[in-house]
Amino acid sequence: MTDANRPDENRPEDAAAAAGAPESGAPAAGGADSDPAVEAEFVDAEATDAASAEGIEEDELTVQDILDAADLEASDPSSEHLADLKRVTAEYANYRKRTEANREIERERVTGEVVKVLLPVLDDLYRAEKHGDLEGDTAFATIAAKLRASTERIGLKPYGSVGDVFDPTVHEAIFQMPTPDIDVETVGDVVETGYYLGSSLLRVAKVVVQVPSDG
């Protein structure tokens, strides 16, 4: 290197180059050529990230927080929840009533199908009783009494007697007999006994009806 090309430390530009100063046109960090807007944007972004991270930590729910909220709602429910609770309670009560009613209806239906098989036997006992065959302390009379008692325990109730007022909803008139000394239609004779099973009409009674007559 010639003396003309050797850097002279006495010259400012050569001294800066020797000290590792940045070349012309490259702005130094924090120097006069740095952009204040860019630096402010970086600072705001870092502050926003820090605040967001801090907010997540503060708003994060734990299992205990959920349990505490549930306990508070249970101890002091809102009016809306009280209304929902009352509605659900009423619906459940109605459901239980319907279920119990349907269960009773189904029980009576099944029992009725079984009891219908015994009705011809009970009819024979009724005819035997009319003819006096069940009088006295006989074995036949004892068996008949036990059978009737057993059917009554399951809810079977006979109806239809001479002198009852005729009711077309529960009586089937098989014959009408004009009678001058009556004012209303009356059962004059029972041909076939009627039966209730609980509150259900199992079979209507077949009767002879006495009707008022001027003659």
Buried (B, 14 or more C-beta within 10 A) or exposed (E): EEEEEEEEEEEEEEEEEEEEEEEEEEEEEEEEEEEEEEEEEEEEEEEEEEEEEEEEEEEEEEEEEEEEEEEEEEEEEEEEEEEEEEEEEEEEEEEEEEEEEEEEEEEBEEBBEEBEEBBEEBBEBBEBEEEEBBEEEEEEBEEBEEBBEEBEEEBBEBBBEEEBEBEEEBBBBEEBEEBEEEEEBBBBBBBBBBBBBBEBBBBBBBBBBBBEEEE
